[in-house]
Amino acid sequence: MKYDDLKLTAQNLRKNILTMIHEAKSGHPGGSLSAVEIVTYLYFKEMNIKDPHDEGRDRFVLSKGHGAPVLYSALMEKGFINKELMGTLRQVNSKLQGHPDMKKLPGVEASTGSLGQGLSIANGMALAFKLDKKENRVFALLGDGEIQEGMIWEAAMLANHYHLDNLTAILDHNGLQIDGKNNDVMTVEPIDEKFEAFGWHVIKADGHDFESLEKAFEERKKVTGKPALIIAETIKGKGCSFMEDKASWHGKAPNYEEFCMAMEEIGGGLNG
Amino acid sequence: MAKATREAYGEALKKLAANNPDVVVLDADLSGSTKTSEFKKVSPERFFNVGIAEQNLIGTAAGMSLAGKIPFASSFAMFAAGRAFEIIRNTVAYPFLNVKIAATHAGLTVGEDGASHQAIEDISLMRSIPNMTVINPADCIEAEQAVLKAAEYVGPVYIRLGRMAVEDVYDSSYQFEIGKGVELKNGSDVTIIATGIMVQKALKASESLKAQGIDARVINIHTIKPIDKEIIIKAAKETRAVVTAEEHSIIGGLGSAVLEVLSDTCPVPVRRIGVMDTFGESGKPEDLMEKYMLTEKNIEESCKEIIKMK
């Protein structure tokens, strides 16, 4: 099948995420699992990145830094960081900080964690590449709760003003944040119209379907002269039935029984 | 010649435009006041206005540094160090990015705009962040060199600049070095440790004290972090009394930094001149300096008082 390799990688990412968070007894499974297909597609299909030190590489900024486990998992599957680190997440002296620390790991392009800042960072990279007439592209993954931060809209304005068509933001639209549904906490919709009003090209996709993601990223390539946002519809906790669409799994680690159940559901069993 | 340190910043940026192709400059709609407009005139393609958005100013600068640029980001000190504090802390200093924050209109001498625009906490804020270098030049000669040295240094730097003209403390032979305090005048009775605009006042106070038979040493601490411990400890040991002077709150600035050094090594009587944990107000800069007790006379009186405590 066309997307079998990507699906297998996504499965591995999910297992890595759960293993890390379970062993750490701490972390953010919900928003890591919802972004699995997006991150898989970026690292294993879309982005030009064979070596984390290559100057010509495309850049990925995880603006929703609490999704660190999905990034670490992708970097492990890429071979940029050692899988043996998996048991060290959130432990003292670990390279796998609770939120990504670019100084500790190759392949982490920016230190993030405090929400709302990643789009500005991505803008800065995209501006610099344009100034130097370089081909590097920049991708930023935003949370849907995160766009409640005012700084996101400062950055949204700038990306349009400077015509950053080498910048693509992807919104992990799982509809939930720590305190509940986005729109119960603070209305974020209509996200598409807001970004369009800010001069962005907006594309909608199913964030768990590789065919849909491929169509979105291909459409993005055809748009010049402006930044683009891919609103990827996702399910928080995707892949573990008891976590799916539950805000309570935003920042909680599964216990041993839950972990076994989740690994079973994802497939391959504990050692798969 | 009396000139504001922000003018020297504009001059330094023009040199960097000519000599360093990696330097880019960002501003948040204050380029005429911060003098980044000087860079824009000669290198418009490397100048980026982000609009009135200081958080994005710093975040964008961080991203540019990650793509190999040396960004100078400017706004008023209130908004750069104040409003964008957390972005500076998390996105610039934590990963040790090569971003230079040149903040103008610091302190009470902003004058007529009043308390909302008078940053008297910025040294304290910036100094408390790990990895950050904090520089507060005394005059234009020092300010220009500080900007050029900051461009050479790899890592985050906060440079504090003023709106009001200051007299030259140095001549053209002066060599600025990050982290190295400068003994401007030797003396054995008391040491005045000053920074920024207060350095010229410290020198005047020492002249006046000399006429009264008091031999005051004057030290300029232009780099508040990392601070030159040696010059401070040596002065404290040799004069046994210290007065600090800064156009900043007495909480967390130069005075606090000097006390931190001395309490660990050589506790001697110290008197701090600064804004007394209060907000400023509108007024002519010189009237405000008078009202908030930041004059050479205040330094002189403090020296006399502290000598009695030896």
Boltz contact constraints between the chains, C-beta under 6 A:
constraints:
  - contact:
      token1: [A, 102]
      token2: [B, 95]
      max_distance: 6.0
  - contact:
      token1: [A, 103]
      token2: [B, 95]
      max_distance: 6.0
  - contact:
      token1: [A, 111]
      token2: [B, 94]
      max_distance: 6.0
  - contact:
      token1: [A, 111]
      token2: [B, 95]
      max_distance: 6.0
  - contact:
      token1: [A, 114]
      token2: [B, 90]
      max_distance: 6.0
  - contact:
      token1: [A, 117]
      token2: [B, 59]
      max_distance: 6.0
  - contact:
      token1: [A, 117]
      token2: [B, 87]
      max_distance: 6.0
  - contact:
      token1: [A, 117]
      token2: [B, 91]
      max_distance: 6.0
  - contact:
      token1: [A, 120]
      token2: [B, 56]
      max_distance: 6.0
  - contact:
      token1: [A, 120]
      token2: [B, 59]
      max_distance: 6.0
  - contact:
      token1: [A, 120]
      token2: [B, 60]
      max_distance: 6.0
  - contact:
      token1: [A, 121]
      token2: [B, 59]
      max_distance: 6.0
  - contact:
      token1: [A, 121]
      token2: [B, 62]
      max_distance: 6.0
  - contact:
      token1: [A, 121]
      token2: [B, 63]
      max_distance: 6.0
  - contact:
      token1: [A, 123]
      token2: [B, 60]
      max_distance: 6.0
  - contact:
      token1: [A, 123]
      token2: [B, 63]
      max_distance: 6.0
  - contact:
      token1: [A, 124]
      token2: [B, 60]
      max_distance: 6.0
  - contact:
      token1: [A, 124]
      token2: [B, 62]
      max_distance: 6.0
  - contact:
      token1: [A, 124]
      token2: [B, 63]
      max_distance: 6.0
  - contact:
      token1: [A, 124]
      token2: [B, 64]
      max_distance: 6.0
  - contact:
      token1: [A, 125]
      token2: [B, 63]
      max_distance: 6.0
  - contact:
      token1: [A, 125]
      token2: [B, 66]
      max_distance: 6.0
  - contact:
      token1: [A, 125]
      token2: [B, 67]
      max_distance: 6.0
  - contact:
      token1: [A, 128]
      token2: [B, 64]
      max_distance: 6.0
  - contact:
      token1: [A, 128]
      token2: [B, 67]
      max_distance: 6.0
  - contact:
      token1: [A, 128]
      token2: [B, 69]
      max_distance: 6.0
  - contact:
      token1: [A, 129]
      token2: [B, 67]
      max_distance: 6.0
  - contact:
      token1: [A, 151]
      token2: [B, 55]
      max_distance: 6.0
  - contact:
      token1: [A, 151]
      token2: [B, 56]
      max_distance: 6.0
  - contact:
      token1: [A, 154]
      token2: [B, 53]
      max_distance: 6.0
  - contact:
      token1: [A, 154]
      token2: [B, 56]
      max_distance: 6.0
  - contact:
      token1: [A, 155]
      token2: [B, 56]
      max_distance: 6.0
  - contact:
      token1: [A, 158]
      token2: [B, 50]
      max_distance: 6.0
  - contact:
      token1: [A, 158]
      token2: [B, 56]
      max_distance: 6.0
